[in-house]
């Protein structure tokens, strides 16, 4: 039997309780705020809010209203384009995660890179990192899906395996894991907005994940549990 790749992280101080509390809060929101009454319009609004937040984190200066009207800057347009195709990739992520990640990048970078670079890793080292991430996504793990999503996000954001748009890809992949693993099947949370609301902590914890070894990963995991609570607050279910 293959060892659980996240077993070491799930047992660290504060991690189990943080993720249990966050998941309870998310489940209450999705159940009590009208899960059975949700509409495609609410999902579309969540995706739009997420695209805006992800674009701002990537350097966009577009407003939500500009994005809603289709007049945002190029970064915003790239993020919106990803959001319109993202949910269809949920079953692909579960079967062939490399294909799903490549598709996210190809959609994000269309018009910015030559076609032969869309969805392709930067180099052999980047390809190796993507293979490792795919193995993680296919592995049997007792880690909560929220944690898996957080690790996927941080790994993509810090390894920067694609020639461009790695932040947008990372945040889109995080949302996709939450959908594919049943945390938020209708994609009503806005994890990108959670990170934007905590931007200073988001950026510092990504640096810690990149440079701080296991201690940095631990700190990121604790940060991410807080960010998912903020993601729930940003949901269109909250108004």
N, C-alpha and C positions, 0 to 999 in steps of 0.2 A: 504493500500500500504506500502511495506517495505521501510524504509528510505535508501537513497543512502549511502553506507558505506564510500565512499570517498568524499562526498560533502564538508566536512570540509577542506580537503586538496586542492581541486581544486580552492578554492577561496583565498588561502593565497598569500601574496605578492610575486610577481615575477613568480608564478607558471603558470598561464594561458599563459602569453606572452612567457615564456621559451618553453613550450610545443608546442605552435602554431608555433613558429619560427623553432623549431627542426623538426616538422612534415612537414612544408613547404619545408625545405631543403631536407628531405628524399624523399618527393614526386617528387621534381625536379630531384633528382638523378635517381630515378627509372623510371621516364617518359622520361627524356631527354637523359639519357645515355643508351638507347636501351632496354627498358622493353620488347618490342615485339621481340627483337633479342636475348634475353637471352637464354641460353642453359642449359641443365642439368649439363654440365661441370662447368659452372660458379657457380651454386648452390653447387656442390660438392667441389669446391675450397673454397667457403665461409665457408662451414661446416668444412673443414679441417683447415683453418686458425682459426676458432673459437675453434676447439678442441685443437689446439696447445696453444692458448692464455689461455684457461680455465685450461689446464694441468699445464702451467707455474704458473698461479695464485695459483694452488693447490700444488706447490712444485716441479714440473717436471723440469728437466734440458735438456730435449730433444729439438732439433732444429726442425724447420719446415721441413727441408730436411729429417731428420731422421724419422719424423712422416710420411712424404710422402712415404718413402721407407718401412714403417712398422717395423722400428728398434728402435723406441723410448722406453723409460723406461715404467714401469708398469702403472704409473699414466697417461702417454700419451696414452697408449693402451686403458685404461679404457675410457678416454675422446673420443677417436676416435670411440670406439665401440658404445658409446651413439650417436655420430653424425650420424652414419649409420642407426640408427633406428628412430631417433627423429621425422622427418617430418611425418611419418606415424601415429604419435600419435596426430596430430592436431585435427582431428574430435573427438577423445576420450577425449581430454582436454575440449572441449566444452560441451560434454554430461556428462562425469563422471570424473571430474578432479582428484579425489583421485586415480582412476585407472591409469591415465596417469602418475602422479607423482610416484606412486609405481613402474610402469614399468621402468621409467627412472632410479630409484635407482637400481632396479634389474639388469638392463643391466650394469650399471656402476660398481656394486659391485660383479658381477659374478667372481668367482675365489678367491675373497677376504673374503667372509663371507660364513657361512653355508647356504644352500638353504632355510632353514626355517626362516632366518633373511632377505632375499632379499625382498625389497619392504615393509618391516614392520617397523612401528615406534618404537623408542627406548623404550618408556614406555607410560603410560596412558596420561601423560601431553603432550607428543609429538603427540599422536594420536588426542588429543583435538586441538592442534595448526593446525594440518593438516585439521581437520574438519572445523576449522574457515577459513582457506585459501580456501578450496573448496567452502565454502559458499560465500566468496568474489568473486570467479570466476564465480559463478552461479547467482550472484546478478545483478539486473538492476542498472547501474551506468552511469552517464553522464561524468565520468572521461575519458580522452583520453586513448586509448589502450596502448600507450607508458607508461603512468603512472601506469596502471594496471600491465604491465609487470615488471616495476621497483619495485613495492611493492611486487609482488610475489617473485622476486629475493631476495630482502632484507629479507623478512620474512623467507624464506627457509634457507638463509645463516646464519641468526642470531639465529633462533630457533633451528637449527641443529636437525630436527626431526628424521632423519634416523641414523642408527648405524655408518655410514661411508659415504664418498663421498658427503657430503652436498653441498660443493661449486660447484662441477661439476653439481649436480642436479639443484641447484639454477640457474646457468647460462644457462643450457639447457632449463629449464622451461621458463626463460625469453625469449629466442629466440622462443620457441614454442608459447608463447602468441602472439608475434609479427606476426607469421605466421597465427595462428588460427583466429586472429581478423582483418586480412586484411591489416595490416600496410606493411607487407613485405611477400606476399604470396609465393614468390619463394625463400625466405630466402637468400637474397643477401647482407644484412647488416651483419656486424660481431660485434655484441655487446660485445662479450668476448674480442675482440681486443681493443675495446673502453675502457673497464675497465683496460686492461693491460697497455694501453698508459697513463692512469691516475692513475696508481696503488696506489700511496701514498694517493690521494684523495679518491680513491675507498675504501681502507682499513679503512681510518679514518672515512669516512661517514658511513660505515657499523657499526663501533663501536658506532657512534653517534645514529644510528637507534636502536641499541640494548639497549643503556644506556640513551639516551637523551630525552625520551618521545616524545611529539608532535613536539618539536623543532628539535629533531634529525630526525624525519620523514620528516619534512619540508626541512631540509638541504639535506637529501638523495634525495628527489624529485628534487630539483634544480640541484644537482650533476648529477643525472641520465639523465636529459635533455642534459647536456653537453656531457655526455658519449655517448649518442645516435648520436650526431653530429660526434664524433670520430669514432663511428661504421660505419657511412656512408663513412668516409674518408678511412676506412680499407677495404671497399667493393672491390671485384675483378672487379666491373664495373669501378673503378678508375684506373685499370691497375695493 
